[in-house]
Amino acid sequence: MEFKSIGQESLKYRKLILFCLIIFIKKYKILESFIKYIFAYFKHFKLKFDYFYLNNYFNFSF
């Protein structure tokens, strides 16, 4: 009985981790599309921008 309950608990945690990963992947895809939109915007208007500044902005936002 103890081994069965331990297995059920680990299954709960596995489902929770999987759920969190799915949410993270969905958020990352939204973030990725947002970054692509920014790059497309800058390429469209042919503006030069500082990649280091953009990189620091994303580092501070997390």
Jmol script that loads the backbone (N, CA, C; Angstrom):
load data "model"
ATOM      1  N   MET A   1       0.831  -1.210   0.000  1.00  0.00           N
ATOM      2  CA  MET A   1       0.000   0.000   0.000  1.00  0.00           C
ATOM      3  C   MET A   1       0.869   1.266   0.000  1.00  0.00           C
ATOM      4  N   GLU A   2       1.980   1.227   0.742  1.00  0.00           N
ATOM      5  CA  GLU A   2       2.840   2.418   0.824  1.00  0.00           C
ATOM      6  C   GLU A   2       3.455   2.748  -0.541  1.00  0.00           C
ATOM      7  N   PHE A   3       3.915   1.700  -1.226  1.00  0.00           N
ATOM      8  CA  PHE A   3       4.535   1.922  -2.546  1.00  0.00           C
ATOM      9  C   PHE A   3       3.512   2.489  -3.534  1.00  0.00           C
ATOM     10  N   LYS A   4       2.267   2.028  -3.422  1.00  0.00           N
ATOM     11  CA  LYS A   4       1.215   2.513  -4.312  1.00  0.00           C
ATOM     12  C   LYS A   4       0.954   4.000  -4.077  1.00  0.00           C
ATOM     13  N   SER A   5       0.905   4.398  -2.779  1.00  0.00           N
ATOM     14  CA  SER A   5       0.649   5.810  -2.465  1.00  0.00           C
ATOM     15  C   SER A   5       1.814   6.694  -2.924  1.00  0.00           C
ATOM     16  N   ILE A   6       3.043   6.182  -2.786  1.00  0.00           N
ATOM     17  CA  ILE A   6       4.219   6.935  -3.254  1.00  0.00           C
ATOM     18  C   ILE A   6       4.152   7.108  -4.772  1.00  0.00           C
ATOM     19  N   GLY A   7       3.753   6.052  -5.476  1.00  0.00           N
ATOM     20  CA  GLY A   7       3.602   6.124  -6.930  1.00  0.00           C
ATOM     21  C   GLY A   7       2.557   7.128  -7.347  1.00  0.00           C
ATOM     22  N   GLN A   8       1.449   7.164  -6.610  1.00  0.00           N
ATOM     23  CA  GLN A   8       0.380   8.122  -6.917  1.00  0.00           C
ATOM     24  C   GLN A   8       0.848   9.557  -6.674  1.00  0.00           C
ATOM     25  N   GLU A   9       1.607   9.770  -5.601  1.00  0.00           N
ATOM     26  CA  GLU A   9       2.141  11.110  -5.308  1.00  0.00           C
ATOM     27  C   GLU A   9       3.095  11.567  -6.413  1.00  0.00           C
ATOM     28  N   SER A  10       4.002  10.676  -6.839  1.00  0.00           N
ATOM     29  CA  SER A  10       4.956  11.045  -7.892  1.00  0.00           C
ATOM     30  C   SER A  10       4.218  11.318  -9.209  1.00  0.00           C
ATOM     31  N   LEU A  11       3.140  10.596  -9.445  1.00  0.00           N
ATOM     32  CA  LEU A  11       2.338  10.827 -10.648  1.00  0.00           C
ATOM     33  C   LEU A  11       1.695  12.216 -10.605  1.00  0.00           C
ATOM     34  N   LYS A  12       1.230  12.620  -9.411  1.00  0.00           N
ATOM     35  CA  LYS A  12       0.659  13.972  -9.238  1.00  0.00           C
ATOM     36  C   LYS A  12       1.718  15.027  -9.559  1.00  0.00           C
ATOM     37  N   TYR A  13       2.943  14.825  -9.022  1.00  0.00           N
ATOM     38  CA  TYR A  13       4.009  15.789  -9.266  1.00  0.00           C
ATOM     39  C   TYR A  13       4.421  15.821 -10.736  1.00  0.00           C
ATOM     40  N   ARG A  14       4.424  14.648 -11.368  1.00  0.00           N
ATOM     41  CA  ARG A  14       4.753  14.593 -12.800  1.00  0.00           C
ATOM     42  C   ARG A  14       3.730  15.364 -13.615  1.00  0.00           C
ATOM     43  N   LYS A  15       2.461  15.185 -13.283  1.00  0.00           N
ATOM     44  CA  LYS A  15       1.400  15.915 -14.000  1.00  0.00           C
ATOM     45  C   LYS A  15       1.543  17.412 -13.777  1.00  0.00           C
ATOM     46  N   LEU A  16       1.878  17.819 -12.555  1.00  0.00           N
ATOM     47  CA  LEU A  16       2.059  19.236 -12.228  1.00  0.00           C
ATOM     48  C   LEU A  16       3.233  19.831 -13.007  1.00  0.00           C
ATOM     49  N   ILE A  17       4.346  19.095 -13.049  1.00  0.00           N
ATOM     50  CA  ILE A  17       5.532  19.562 -13.786  1.00  0.00           C
ATOM     51  C   ILE A  17       5.221  19.676 -15.279  1.00  0.00           C
ATOM     52  N   LEU A  18       4.528  18.675 -15.812  1.00  0.00           N
ATOM     53  CA  LEU A  18       4.147  18.685 -17.227  1.00  0.00           C
ATOM     54  C   LEU A  18       3.241  19.877 -17.534  1.00  0.00           C
ATOM     55  N   PHE A  19       2.287  20.142 -16.631  1.00  0.00           N
ATOM     56  CA  PHE A  19       1.364  21.270 -16.784  1.00  0.00           C
ATOM     57  C   PHE A  19       2.131  22.591 -16.796  1.00  0.00           C
ATOM     58  N   CYS A  20       3.091  22.735 -15.875  1.00  0.00           N
ATOM     59  CA  CYS A  20       3.913  23.953 -15.818  1.00  0.00           C
ATOM     60  C   CYS A  20       4.750  24.121 -17.079  1.00  0.00           C
ATOM     61  N   LEU A  21       5.303  23.010 -17.581  1.00  0.00           N
ATOM     62  CA  LEU A  21       6.093  23.066 -18.819  1.00  0.00           C
ATOM     63  C   LEU A  21       5.246  23.506 -20.001  1.00  0.00           C
ATOM     64  N   ILE A  22       4.008  22.991 -20.076  1.00  0.00           N
ATOM     65  CA  ILE A  22       3.111  23.372 -21.178  1.00  0.00           C
ATOM     66  C   ILE A  22       2.808  24.866 -21.117  1.00  0.00           C
ATOM     67  N   ILE A  23       2.533  25.376 -19.908  1.00  0.00           N
ATOM     68  CA  ILE A  23       2.259  26.814 -19.739  1.00  0.00           C
ATOM     69  C   ILE A  23       3.484  27.631 -20.144  1.00  0.00           C
ATOM     70  N   PHE A  24       4.675  27.193 -19.699  1.00  0.00           N
ATOM     71  CA  PHE A  24       5.914  27.905 -20.029  1.00  0.00           C
ATOM     72  C   PHE A  24       6.156  27.936 -21.528  1.00  0.00           C
ATOM     73  N   ILE A  25       5.924  26.788 -22.199  1.00  0.00           N
ATOM     74  CA  ILE A  25       6.127  26.701 -23.650  1.00  0.00           C
ATOM     75  C   ILE A  25       5.157  27.640 -24.372  1.00  0.00           C
ATOM     76  N   LYS A  26       3.896  27.679 -23.914  1.00  0.00           N
ATOM     77  CA  LYS A  26       2.915  28.583 -24.528  1.00  0.00           C
ATOM     78  C   LYS A  26       3.339  30.029 -24.349  1.00  0.00           C
ATOM     79  N   LYS A  27       3.789  30.392 -23.136  1.00  0.00           N
ATOM     80  CA  LYS A  27       4.244  31.761 -22.876  1.00  0.00           C
ATOM     81  C   LYS A  27       5.469  32.081 -23.705  1.00  0.00           C
ATOM     82  N   TYR A  28       6.401  31.114 -23.823  1.00  0.00           N
ATOM     83  CA  TYR A  28       7.611  31.331 -24.598  1.00  0.00           C
ATOM     84  C   TYR A  28       7.285  31.561 -26.067  1.00  0.00           C
ATOM     85  N   LYS A  29       6.297  30.815 -26.591  1.00  0.00           N
ATOM     86  CA  LYS A  29       5.910  31.004 -27.992  1.00  0.00           C
ATOM     87  C   LYS A  29       5.343  32.401 -28.204  1.00  0.00           C
ATOM     88  N   ILE A  30       4.553  32.885 -27.238  1.00  0.00           N
ATOM     89  CA  ILE A  30       4.006  34.250 -27.325  1.00  0.00           C
ATOM     90  C   ILE A  30       5.159  35.250 -27.284  1.00  0.00           C
ATOM     91  N   LEU A  31       6.117  35.028 -26.382  1.00  0.00           N
ATOM     92  CA  LEU A  31       7.280  35.906 -26.247  1.00  0.00           C
ATOM     93  C   LEU A  31       8.114  35.881 -27.526  1.00  0.00           C
ATOM     94  N   GLU A  32       8.292  34.673 -28.082  1.00  0.00           N
ATOM     95  CA  GLU A  32       9.072  34.510 -29.306  1.00  0.00           C
ATOM     96  C   GLU A  32       8.432  35.272 -30.468  1.00  0.00           C
ATOM     97  N   SER A  33       7.113  35.179 -30.590  1.00  0.00           N
ATOM     98  CA  SER A  33       6.413  35.885 -31.661  1.00  0.00           C
ATOM     99  C   SER A  33       6.516  37.401 -31.466  1.00  0.00           C
ATOM    100  N   PHE A  34       6.496  37.840 -30.196  1.00  0.00           N
ATOM    101  CA  PHE A  34       6.644  39.267 -29.875  1.00  0.00           C
ATOM    102  C   PHE A  34       8.025  39.771 -30.297  1.00  0.00           C
ATOM    103  N   ILE A  35       9.071  38.981 -30.001  1.00  0.00           N
ATOM    104  CA  ILE A  35      10.443  39.344 -30.390  1.00  0.00           C
ATOM    105  C   ILE A  35      10.565  39.386 -31.915  1.00  0.00           C
ATOM    106  N   LYS A  36       9.977  38.405 -32.589  1.00  0.00           N
ATOM    107  CA  LYS A  36      10.002  38.384 -34.060  1.00  0.00           C
ATOM    108  C   LYS A  36       9.297  39.609 -34.631  1.00  0.00           C
ATOM    109  N   TYR A  37       8.214  40.020 -33.998  1.00  0.00           N
ATOM    110  CA  TYR A  37       7.480  41.209 -34.439  1.00  0.00           C
ATOM    111  C   TYR A  37       8.349  42.451 -34.307  1.00  0.00           C
ATOM    112  N   ILE A  38       9.080  42.554 -33.191  1.00  0.00           N
ATOM    113  CA  ILE A  38       9.975  43.703 -32.975  1.00  0.00           C
ATOM    114  C   ILE A  38      11.052  43.738 -34.062  1.00  0.00           C
ATOM    115  N   PHE A  39      11.681  42.577 -34.327  1.00  0.00           N
ATOM    116  CA  PHE A  39      12.731  42.521 -35.355  1.00  0.00           C
ATOM    117  C   PHE A  39      12.176  42.864 -36.733  1.00  0.00           C
ATOM    118  N   ALA A  40      10.970  42.378 -37.032  1.00  0.00           N
ATOM    119  CA  ALA A  40      10.342  42.681 -38.321  1.00  0.00           C
ATOM    120  C   ALA A  40      10.045  44.178 -38.433  1.00  0.00           C
ATOM    121  N   TYR A  41       9.607  44.782 -37.323  1.00  0.00           N
ATOM    122  CA  TYR A  41       9.318  46.223 -37.279  1.00  0.00           C
ATOM    123  C   TYR A  41      10.582  47.028 -37.593  1.00  0.00           C
ATOM    124  N   PHE A  42      11.702  46.666 -36.937  1.00  0.00           N
ATOM    125  CA  PHE A  42      12.956  47.388 -37.166  1.00  0.00           C
ATOM    126  C   PHE A  42      13.486  47.168 -38.578  1.00  0.00           C
ATOM    127  N   LYS A  43      13.349  45.954 -39.097  1.00  0.00           N
ATOM    128  CA  LYS A  43      13.807  45.671 -40.463  1.00  0.00           C
ATOM    129  C   LYS A  43      12.968  46.427 -41.486  1.00  0.00           C
ATOM    130  N   HIS A  44      11.672  46.555 -41.217  1.00  0.00           N
ATOM    131  CA  HIS A  44      10.775  47.233 -42.142  1.00  0.00           C
ATOM    132  C   HIS A  44      11.156  48.702 -42.295  1.00  0.00           C
ATOM    133  N   PHE A  45      11.458  49.361 -41.183  1.00  0.00           N
ATOM    134  CA  PHE A  45      11.818  50.776 -41.235  1.00  0.00           C
ATOM    135  C   PHE A  45      13.318  51.005 -41.388  1.00  0.00           C
ATOM    136  N   LYS A  46      14.077  49.889 -41.489  1.00  0.00           N
ATOM    137  CA  LYS A  46      15.525  49.947 -41.696  1.00  0.00           C
ATOM    138  C   LYS A  46      16.218  50.831 -40.657  1.00  0.00           C
ATOM    139  N   LEU A  47      15.836  50.612 -39.404  1.00  0.00           N
ATOM    140  CA  LEU A  47      16.464  51.350 -38.313  1.00  0.00           C
ATOM    141  C   LEU A  47      17.517  50.471 -37.662  1.00  0.00           C
ATOM    142  N   LYS A  48      18.653  51.076 -37.351  1.00  0.00           N
ATOM    143  CA  LYS A  48      19.688  50.348 -36.621  1.00  0.00           C
ATOM    144  C   LYS A  48      19.434  50.538 -35.131  1.00  0.00           C
ATOM    145  N   PHE A  49      19.453  49.445 -34.401  1.00  0.00           N
ATOM    146  CA  PHE A  49      19.243  49.541 -32.959  1.00  0.00           C
ATOM    147  C   PHE A  49      20.319  48.744 -32.236  1.00  0.00           C
ATOM    148  N   ASP A  50      20.555  49.104 -31.008  1.00  0.00           N
ATOM    149  CA  ASP A  50      21.605  48.473 -30.225  1.00  0.00           C
ATOM    150  C   ASP A  50      21.109  47.138 -29.689  1.00  0.00           C
ATOM    151  N   TYR A  51      21.689  46.053 -30.177  1.00  0.00           N
ATOM    152  CA  TYR A  51      21.302  44.712 -29.739  1.00  0.00           C
ATOM    153  C   TYR A  51      21.596  44.521 -28.248  1.00  0.00           C
ATOM    154  N   PHE A  52      22.683  45.105 -27.769  1.00  0.00           N
ATOM    155  CA  PHE A  52      23.056  44.991 -26.358  1.00  0.00           C
ATOM    156  C   PHE A  52      21.974  45.610 -25.467  1.00  0.00           C
ATOM    157  N   TYR A  53      21.437  46.742 -25.870  1.00  0.00           N
ATOM    158  CA  TYR A  53      20.373  47.410 -25.111  1.00  0.00           C
ATOM    159  C   TYR A  53      19.123  46.538 -25.065  1.00  0.00           C
ATOM    160  N   LEU A  54      18.765  45.963 -26.207  1.00  0.00           N
ATOM    161  CA  LEU A  54      17.584  45.101 -26.291  1.00  0.00           C
ATOM    162  C   LEU A  54      17.764  43.858 -25.417  1.00  0.00           C
ATOM    163  N   ASN A  55      18.969  43.286 -25.460  1.00  0.00           N
ATOM    164  CA  ASN A  55      19.280  42.109 -24.657  1.00  0.00           C
ATOM    165  C   ASN A  55      19.180  42.430 -23.166  1.00  0.00           C
ATOM    166  N   ASN A  56      19.708  43.573 -22.746  1.00  0.00           N
ATOM    167  CA  ASN A  56      19.622  43.990 -21.344  1.00  0.00           C
ATOM    168  C   ASN A  56      18.178  44.227 -20.928  1.00  0.00           C
ATOM    169  N   TYR A  57      17.376  44.777 -21.828  1.00  0.00           N
ATOM    170  CA  TYR A  57      15.955  45.021 -21.526  1.00  0.00           C
ATOM    171  C   TYR A  57      15.245  43.708 -21.212  1.00  0.00           C
ATOM    172  N   PHE A  58      15.505  42.674 -22.023  1.00  0.00           N
ATOM    173  CA  PHE A  58      14.853  41.385 -21.788  1.00  0.00           C
ATOM    174  C   PHE A  58      15.385  40.703 -20.537  1.00  0.00           C
ATOM    175  N   ASN A  59      16.678  40.921 -20.230  1.00  0.00           N
ATOM    176  CA  ASN A  59      17.231  40.344 -18.998  1.00  0.00           C
ATOM    177  C   ASN A  59      16.608  40.980 -17.760  1.00  0.00           C
ATOM    178  N   PHE A  60      16.386  42.276 -17.794  1.00  0.00           N
ATOM    179  CA  PHE A  60      15.775  42.956 -16.644  1.00  0.00           C
ATOM    180  C   PHE A  60      14.288  42.646 -16.512  1.00  0.00           C
ATOM    181  N   SER A  61      13.621  42.356 -17.625  1.00  0.00           N
ATOM    182  CA  SER A  61      12.179  42.102 -17.577  1.00  0.00           C
ATOM    183  C   SER A  61      11.847  40.773 -16.912  1.00  0.00           C
ATOM    184  N   PHE A  62      12.843  39.877 -16.822  1.00  0.00           N
ATOM    185  CA  PHE A  62      12.584  38.600 -16.146  1.00  0.00           C
ATOM    186  C   PHE A  62      13.204  38.644 -14.773  1.00  0.00           C
TER     187      PHE A  62
END
end "model"
wireframe off; spacefill off
backbone 0.3
color backbone group
